Amino acid sequence: MIGAAITGSVSVVDLASMKVTANISTGLHPTGMAFYGGYLLVANTYSDTISVVDTTTNEVKRTISVGLPIKVPGQRQAAYGAAPDSIAVDAATGLAYVALYNANAIAVVNLNAPPKRAVVGMIPVAYAPSSVVLDKANNKLIVANDKGVGTLYSFETDYKVTDYNTHQDNGTVSIIPLPNSITLTAMTSQVFENNHWDLTENIQSAGGGTQDTQAVAIPAKIGDPSLIKHVFMIIRENRTYDQVLGDVPAGNGDSSLAVFGGKDTPNAHNLIKRFPLFDNFYDPRPPIGGRSPVDH
């Protein structure tokens, strides 16, 4: 599989000669695959889709949407950000179980349903599911959660300071009995609640903007014009907030952890005097595994 933020493809390799015999264009950042009869299912993480490839012709026959079950006000398509990354197939029932990394859930997909209405429910799991396997003998799903409980018990010593770090997560495994339709309905509601998708009034109240409104810096509604044309976010990777800016009195930081404080990072400290200090801005690295070229 090849691809990230711009293109995506699956290569067919003849193992005898070790030569690529075909390249199949899929969605962005293909990360997980599973066979379903004569078809290959490909999870496209950055497109929120599943490509269904006919293995006899090496062509994508259809594309299944697994986008978030909510919409940005004024938009027709599903909101972006589910991040499918692993697939387990139950050929007997025609169901696929798709790990949604950013939704902390497993989507249950009817492979015989229309592509835009194929998701029949969701199963809640832990933080950032990255792999799902079907244990057919015991009718259970086994899900590996990349972040699990986050960095709660993750410590590292750098520059004589020991504390949380940005790379070691404490993963977990969820073992889930396959749900019936009634249980799946309840599980789906739980996923909605966990992700605050049930707050439809809040979501819809943000819409209704119009370009006829006078432009201000921060629009009151989605669709209203803004005086701000571009936003630049400066990100310093592989370091926590406290390690660099923990010594800034205006921020919510811990100066004892500022191993790269003002004397070591004068440019960064000058920038936060002129621009906003995001001392409580949290964003987990994107799937899969936090690769720098596509993270930032």
N, C-alpha and C positions, 0 to 999 in steps of 0.2 A: 504494500500500500504506500502510495506517495501523495503528499499534499499537505497543505496547511491552510493558510488564510486566503490564498489566491486561486489555487486549482486543487483538484483531487482526482486520483486515479488508482486503479487496481491493475497490477501487472500480472500477466499469465506467464509462468516460467516452465519450460520443458526441463524436468529434473535430470533427464539423461544427458542432455547437452549443456544444461545450465544456461540456456539462452532465453531471452524474453521473446515470446511468440505473439503477444498481443498486449495492448494497453487499453483499459476500459475507463472512460471518463465517468466519474461519480460526482458526489457532492464534495463539499470542502472538508478537509481533514478526516478522511476515512480511517477509522481506528479499530473496528471490530467486525468480524465476519462469521457467518454460520450458513451451513447448507440446509436447504429445504427442498427435498426431492431433486429435480434437475435445475434448481435455482440457487444462486448464491445471494445471501442477504448481506448488505454492507451498511454499517452504521456510519453516517457522515456527521461527525461531532459539530462542525461549525455551520452546518446547513439545517440541523434539526430534522434530518430525513433518513429514511432507509431506502437504499437502492436495491431493486430486485433484478438481478442479472441472470439472463438465460445462459447457462454454461455451454449449451450447444452452439450458440451463435456469438457468445461474448458481447451481448448487447443488453443495455438496461431496458427492461420491458415496462417497468413502472416505478414510480417513486412514492413512498409512503411518508406522510407527514407525521412527525411525533413532536411538533412544536408545543409550546406551553398552552394550556387550555384557557388562556385569557387573551385579550386583545388590548392594544394601546387604543384609547379612545380616538375614533376617527379613522382607524385602520381596519382593513378587512382580514388581513392575514393574522395568524397566530403570533403572539409575542415571541420574540427570539430569546433563546438561552437555555433550552432543555439539555442540550449536549449529550446525545446518545453516544455510547462508547463501547457497548458490549451486547451481544445477542445470544439468547438460548432459545432453541426451537423445540416445540412439542408437535412433531409431525402428525401424530394421531388426532390431535384436536385442531390443528391448523392455527395454533397460537404461538406467537413469539413473545419472549420476555426480554425487554430492552432496558438496560441500565441507563438512567438519566442522571448524569453526573451532577449537574447543577440543581436539579430538583429534589435530590435526595430520595429518589423513588425508582421503582421498576414499572415501566409502562407495559400493560398487557395489550398486545396488538393482534387483532383478527386479520390474518393474512389473506383472507378471502373477501374482506369488506372493501368498500370504496376507499381509495388512498387517503382522502381527507377526513374519513370517519372511521379509521381503522382502530384507533385507541379506544378500548372498551372499559378501561379502568387503570388505576395505579395502586401500587403497593408501597407503603412507606418503609424505608430502610434507614441506615445511618448516614453519616456525612460523606458525600461524594462517592457513590457506588461506581466502581471501575471495572468490575467483572461479575458476570452472572452465569451460573451453571445450573442445569436442570438435573436433579436426581430423580429420574423417572421411577426407579424401583421403590422409592419411599415417598413419591409425590411431594417433593420439597424443592424449593429453590435455595441455592447456596450463593450468597452475595458477598463479595469482598468490597469493603468500603475503604477507599484510599485514605481518607482523613479520619474516619471513625470518630474518635473523641477529640480530634484536633491535636494541638501540641501540649495538652494538659500535663502530660508526664514526660515531656521531651526537653532535655537539657543539654547544653553544650558549653564548653569553656573556651572563650576567645579573649585574648589579651588580659588574662587573669580575672575575667568576669564570667561567672557561671549563671546562666539563666536560660529562658526560652529562646529558641532559634527558629529560623524560617524554613528549614528543610526537613526536619524529622517530625513526621506525623505519626500518631498512634492509631493505626488502622484496626478495623474490627471485621468480623464475619457475621452476617445475618443468616440464620437458617429459618426458612419460612414455609409452612405447609401450603400447598397450592390452594388458593381460596375458591369457594363456590361463588355463584353470582351474588348472593346476599352478602357474604363476607367481603367480596370485592367492592361492593357499593360502599360499605362502611369504611374500608381501607382508603378508597378514593376520597371520601369526605375528609379523612384524617390528613391525607396529603395536601388537600386544599387548605385545611386549617394550618398545617405546619408551615406552609409557604405564604400564608396570608392571601391566598387567591380568593378566599371567601368574602373578603372585604370589597365586594363589588360596588357598594355605594361610594366608597372612597375612590376607587379606580375611575368610575364613571364621572364623578364630580370634578375630576381633573380635566375632563374634555370640554368640548363646546367652544373652543377658541375661534377667532375669526381674524383675518388679515386686515379688517377694517378698524380694528382696535388700535389706539395709539401705542406706539412701541415704547416699552420700558425695559430696564435691564433684566429683570426677572418677571416673565409673563405670569399672569394669574391662571391662565388656562392653556392647555396644550393646543397649539394652533395659533395662538396670539403671537404677534411679531415681537422681536427682542432687539435691543440696541447692541447686544453682544453678538458678534459674527463668528468669532473663533474662540475656543477654549483650549489652552495648552496645559497639560498636566505633566509635571516633571517628576519622574519616578526614579528612586535610587534602589536598585534591586539588591537582594541577598542581605539586607540589613533591616533590623526592626526600627521602628520609630525612635524608641528610647536610645538605641545605640548611636544614633546621629543627632537627634534633636531633643533628647531627654533633658538636656540642660537649659532649654528655653523656658524661662519663667512663665510665659503666657500660655504654654501648652500643658496638656494633661500627661506629663511624662515623669520619668524617674531618673534624676540626674546621676544616681550611682551607677547606672547602666550605660551612660554616655561615653563609651570608649572612643568614639570619633566625634567628640564635641566641637565647640566653637574654634578651638585652637587648631584642630585638624581639618575642619571643613568650613573655612571662612566663607566660601562662596555660597554654600547652602544656607548658612545662617544669615547672610545678607539678603538672600532671596526671600526668606520668610518675613523679613522686615518690610518688604515692599508688596508682597502678595499674601493671599490667605494661607494660614497654617492649618493643614488638615490633620490635626492631632487625634481626631477620632474618626478617621476614614478607614473603613475596613473592606478589603476586597481579596478573597481567596484567589490564588493563582488559578488560571483556567485549566481545563483538561487538555492534554492528559499528562499529569506529572510536572507541569510547570516549566515548559521549555521556553527559554528566554525569547527566541525570535518571534513567537506568536503571543507571548504573554503581554508584551509592552507595545 
